[in-house]
């Protein structure tokens, strides 16, 4: 048991860290209705890595990572500027288009790089079990810095996310906050995806925030509940994956996903029951 | 030159059929803001196939005489039906989260659950690659006829009841609509859409179908709000991009799906520029 704990300690710590920062971002993502942004960002980052490789740099070298970051930040900045007073094409559709073009170009480039198609599937699964403590510390520092930036702009971000029609500030002021939001977000995604894989990151973003939003409107309560649900779900998932002998990222994804659907149905039926009771009372 | 035509005529016809149906569905998808529904439905169908694969292996299948491929498609449709029911039920005012979030979660769960069931790691990247891009270049006439039947039946059905479906999409935008029995029509929408996606992905691959669905419909949104005009613009853009993409892939010897997607993207950028120029002129 002690050995298992030692073995799982680093992955569990990283998952809890990720659950913390991702469920915070998830509430923003959900309110803005840009659900698939992290898959698009991960795709763009993978494309950046491939461009770095094509330029002749070694895999996992600093140059490739820098090119990947620079490329991702440029694309996400363009995305941040697509916010208008009156949105003709929804932002989620723009994300879809970015993802689609990014994947298309990646497929073209994959033919030119030996083992290129590996890059397309590599990001999907991730390698949670082989996380080292050094990597955990690195993630902790980055998450902390970004968390502090978000504390500074806390009110503005919430106001922008909460406004569905029109803009709360003038066009360029909104776009300035949007830039900070999306750049910090994409740094976290680029950092987290190689460890957890796209689907784990996606689920940690969306599922806890969805579960919390089902039952409350207040931002504070949503943050706290999604933190609790995300952390509990991750720990239970890792434990289940260990006892049932299945890989841990799929276990967490399936568990958290099913929890959201079950909660949604509870919400639906609970409401109906209370309505029926009221009718009977009348 | 003759050989190019011979070689390209089947993929070209398949693409045109796909474009005709996806241009129409794409507008619904964009207006409802359920952009990634096609990827989710395709993945859920694939999960259905995976389940039937496992059932066949365990030997507990009650229909042993059925051809393996048929039983796989059958379960894929059953899973699509369940998903259609799920999405219809959960599109409710009491569920305050956007439907796209639930679609996303369904997508993630279906994908990872398939991984758990099949419990495989090796060779999965080849599989993923095939599923994404498809093999539209090697489409057979048998597949095209099957696609033609699906497109005609479902396209015709949607044409006859177009006002009902438009009404439901208005409801999604929070507007008033006079469609009676919205839940039933919503369910029919998702189920017919699911059938189209399963058949289309079987021919063109997830990525191509996704591009056909989203990019032409987005481009047409720049120029018009009327449905008939939007569908026609989308079909036109799709056809031009397909011809150019297939030609480029032939000349430069690159895979054709990414080439078509690149031209769709180019057409979108040109349209944005035209739109900006038109705006400058009117001001």
Interface residues (C-beta under 8 A of the other chain):
Chain A: X30 X33 X35 X36 X88 X89 X90 X92 X93 X94 X95 X96 X97 X100 X101 X103 X104 X105 X107 X108 X111 X117 X118 X120 X121 X122 X124 X125 X199 X202 X203 X206 X207 X210 X213 X214 X217 X246 X247 X249 X250 X251 X253 X254 X257 X258 X260 X261 X264 X265 X267 X268 X271
Chain B: X30 X33 X35 X36 X86 X89 X90 X92 X94 X95 X96 X97 X98 X100 X101 X102 X103 X104 X105 X106 X108 X109 X111 X112 X113 X115 X116 X119 X121 X124 X125 X126 X128 X129 X132 X133 X207 X210 X211 X214 X215 X218 X221 X222 X254 X255 X257 X258 X259 X261 X262 X265 X268
